[in-house]
Amino acid sequence: MARSLIVGAALAASAHAQTIYYPTNPQVYLNPHADAASGTVSATAAAATYTGAAAYNPTQLNVPAAPDPAPATQFPIQLFTGGMTNLSIPQPGNFMGFSVEMSVSTQILGKNSSAINVPFLNLLANVVARAGSVQIRVGGNTQENAELKPGPFENNTILTKDLANSQNPTGTPPIQYTPDLIYMMNNISELVGGVSWYLGVPFFNNTPFDLSVIEYGQAILGDRLLGLQAANEPDLYAAPPRTHRPTGYSPKDYAAEIGNLIQQTAGDDKITRKDGLFLIPSTSAVISDLEWNPDAVWATGMVQTYSQSLKALALERYPENNCVAVYGGDNPVIPQDVLPNYLSHAPNVQLAGEYASSAQVAVANGKPLVLFETNTASCSGFVGISDAFVAALWSVDWAMTLASSNFSTALFHVGGQQASYNPFTPPPTNQSHFRQWSVGPVYYSTLFMAEAMGPSNKSQVVDLFANSNNPSTPGWAIYEDGNPTKLVLINYLDPAQGQNELTVSLSIGGGQTGQANATPGQVRVKSLTAGSVVQKGNFTWAGQTLGNNFQSDGRLQGEQQVDTVQCDTGNNVCQIKVPSPGAVLVFLTDDALNSVTPDPKNTLTFPTTFVTATINTASVDPTLLATSNGHNDLGRKEYTTSPNSRNKNSATAIRTGAGLVLGAVIGACVLASKLW
């Protein structure tokens, strides 16, 4: 039976009034000279004179010269039944997730727990429909001195930024936030289902630690709180301008602080789950940093000493550093110069290889190894690389390389309007009434990886070092229960370098393997494509797209395309084409395909149909959320945003199969109830 909805003053008194809510409260900035709506873009802006937000910079780089010598464009791949050497540990379907900088969380997630960004819900629902779940971290540099306050703040906001006091290398401001941020996270989990979260303990002040984020996080999120980061980049704590630790601060000092944190947590009765709680050390030091590299941290023995309290071992790594270009200094990296590095598998193999001993430590101690923050380049990425198709291919390569190297999770960072590497970006505040979201190349990689890993949580990955280990044409096999189920192939070659479509001859068993022929009669193929490695926007995954900048409500557009390749079972071979440029996911069994291919008639979506400021929200019965405490989902509940729905008992919704349509919202927000 439909339920009547009351959401504060949003419910009009008239029996014929619409249920209306529109958030008019902008973010509160403690710097009186700050502009909350900075960053605009003209559709016709010339790249050479562009002065808008980096997230929409139209600058394109030049396709680099073709590799010399040129790689073979036809080559074989031999797989085996029963497994292969060097298979990874079993990987989760949600291997690739998101890391949201805490200071922009109210731009990405929503204004508050009662006004959640609908495109964000759709973007998450796409991933969950394929992987079964998604992991999100809310944190970063801004968590380190974040203060949890009762609130609300001015204009009923839930997060404030002190922009006048951004005393750290990435310019991220100190923040204060209310418990409503955590309620908003839980409401997102209620609406989408399968969404789990990481938070972080602020580490700037440790005398004593502020444990309120753990107390509220557990009370509100329940088992949706996966764990808490215990320090963010402690290797930089004594590096100016982050001088909140004395010179000489070392891994041993950090280990002692972790011990103090665990001891303080043990004495806090409000913290109900104390085991398997923290992720450490979240350092970003490279192998050449003899004091803080991962091996030096593990040598303290903290993993063994604090094992009972640890959720996972966490590290952070970007392949390049763009901080000089953004914040000043000598010798900034020129994107055109490093573009070839993102069109090669070799740098990823080398980078992941630096963590081989860390993976061994994690496996030996029964802990996942998590790359807690990564993306194309630190300090917001490179214009022309991070926002171009090359980043989609590189992200698949990086994620698959990490998976084959026994990492268990990789979280790709999401910044603000000045970041080029964002998987998705909401429109600037002053354009949110008439523009939609912009979806970047890394999000397409997330969909690819969600289907590659799948919901079984049994996928084991092996790098095939394909085509005689040519860095332009990498490939991986994915096994489940000892049998090959999928194949991932990347073609970094660009049409501007010549006609470079690949033809891969796949065989399973047979030949010189000593095994019976096992190549199937047919395979199914999904492709990640664009016209060029430097193209921006309008990428496609399995024939579907999320459009150009300001065009997406988070729902994939177009008909899904799955190609069928007939195999030659007599000769035990399948000829698989890989577009130039592009990546393909080859499904070797029907079950592998069906388990990750959402049925459009049975898919949870949140339409954003109306564009008026008065008919743009969906209401949720407060009682549905008030009793959840982080353990249930609303996957089968009903919602409405229809005009005059109150006199229809309000809570009706349009169903699509077993799925749910949360109707009539403009890319702005969906009403949900605070769980006070």
C-alpha positions, 0 to 999 in steps of 0.5 A: 500500500502506498504511504503518505510522505511528509518531509518537513516544510516541503509538503504543501498544506494544500490537498492539491499541492505538489511535494516540493523541495529545492535546496537553496543552501550553498556551501558555507565558505569561511573565507569571505572572499571565496566564490562558491560558483567559480569555474564556467565553460563556453562550448565554443571556447578555444583551447588556447584561450581557455580560462574555465575549470580544468574539469572541462578544458577542451585542450587536446594533445597530439597523438604521439609517433607510432611505436618503433618497432611497430608491434605485430597486429596479429598474434596468438594467445594460448590459455589452459584449462585447470588454471595457469601459473601466476594466477592472482588471489581471488578478486572481488567484483568491486575491485575498482572503486572511488575515493571522494575528497572529503571537501567536495563530498557535498558536491558529489554525493548531495547537499545533505541527507535529504537532497542526494545527487541523482546522477551519482545514484545512477552512476553507482547503480550502473556499477552495482548492476555489474559487480554486485557492489561498489566501494567508496572512500570519503576522505583524503587530505581534508579528513586529516583535520576535519571536525565532526560538529553537531551542526547544522551550519549557516544556511543549514549546510552540513560541511564548511571549508576554511579556504583561508587556511589551506596549509598543505601541498595540495591546497585542500582546506580544513573542514567541519562537517555534521553527522548528516554527511554520514547519514547521506552516505547511508541513505545512498546505500539504502537507495542503491544497495550494495554501496559500502564506505570507508572513512578516516580518523583525523590524524593532525591531532593525536592527543587524544584522537578524535574518535567521533567519526568512528562512533557516528560511522558505526552507529549510522552505517553499521556493516556498510562501514568497511573500515577507517583509514588511520592517517593519510600519507603520514610519510609527509607529516613532517614535510613542510608545510605539513609541520604537525609532526616534528622533523625526524618523524618516522615509521616507528613513531607512526606505529606507536601512534597506531598503538595509542589509537587502538588503545583509545578505541578499546576504551570507547564504549560507543565503538561497538566493533573494534576488530578489523577496523583500521587501514594502515599505513596509507603512505605514498612514499616510493621505493627510493624513499629509504625511510618511508617506503612500504618495506621500511614500514612493514619492518616495524612489525606493526602489521603483526603487532596490530593484526587483530585491529586491522582491516587492510594494508593500504597504500597510495600511488599516482604514476606521475606528479602534477603538483608543480604545474598546479601549485608552483615550482620548478620543472613542471611535467609537460603532458605531451611529453609523458603521453607515451607513458600512458600508452604503454603497459610497461610502466604499469608493470614496473610500478606494480612491481615495486609492491611485490613484497607488500603483496607478500606481506598482505597475503602472509598476514591474511589482509587485503592490500588496498591502493586507497588512492590513485589516478592518472597523476597527483594534484588533479591529473593532466589536461589532455591525458586524464580527461581523454580516452587514453585514461580509460585504456590506462585505467583498465591496464593499471587496474588489471595489473594491480589485480594480477599483482595481488592488490585487492582494491583500487580506489580512483580519486574524485576531486572538484571542478579543477580536477582533470581526472574525475570519473564524474563531475557535477556542473558548477554550482551556478549552472546546476539548474540547467546543466547535467554531469560530465562523465570522464574516461575513468568511469568507463574503465570502472564499468569495464572492470566491474564486468571483468571481475564480476559478482562471483568474487572468485576472479583470478587474474594473470598477465599474459604478457601478450604479443611477445610482451609488447607494451602496446598490446597487453592482455590478461586472462581471468579464471574462476574455479580453475577455468578461463571465463574472460579475456581482456585485451587492450590496443593502445595503437591509434588510427593516426599511426596507421591502420592498427586493428589487432587480430588475436588468435585465441586457443584454449587447450589443444596444440602443444598443451597436452590438453584436449581442445577446449575452445568454445564454439563462440565467444561474446565480446564487449568493446571500449572504444573512441575515435582516438586516444586523445578524444574527449567525451562520447566514449562508448562501452558496449555501444553505450555512452554517457555523452559529452560534458554537461550531458549525463544524468548518470544513465547509459544511453543507446543500445547495448552492443555485444558482438558474437564471434564464431570460433573454428573448433576444428582448428581450436581457434577464435579470431578476436578483433581489437579496435584501434584504439580500444579494449575488449572484454571477451566472454568465454562462457554464456554464464560469464556474460549473463552474470554481468550484463544488466537486463534493461527491463530489470535495472534500478534507475533514477530518472532526471526528467523534469528541468523545473526547480519545483518538480525536481525531487523524489520523496522517500518515506522517513519510516523506511530509512529510520529503522535501517541503521545501515543493514537494509536496502530499499531496492523494492520500495516505491517512490514518487515525484509526480505532480499532485501525487499527494492525493494519490497517497504519494508513494507510488512509483513506476516499476521496470521489471523488478527494478525501480524508477525513481521518477522526475528529477533533474540531476539535482537531488532526491529526497531522503529522510535523515535518520535522527 
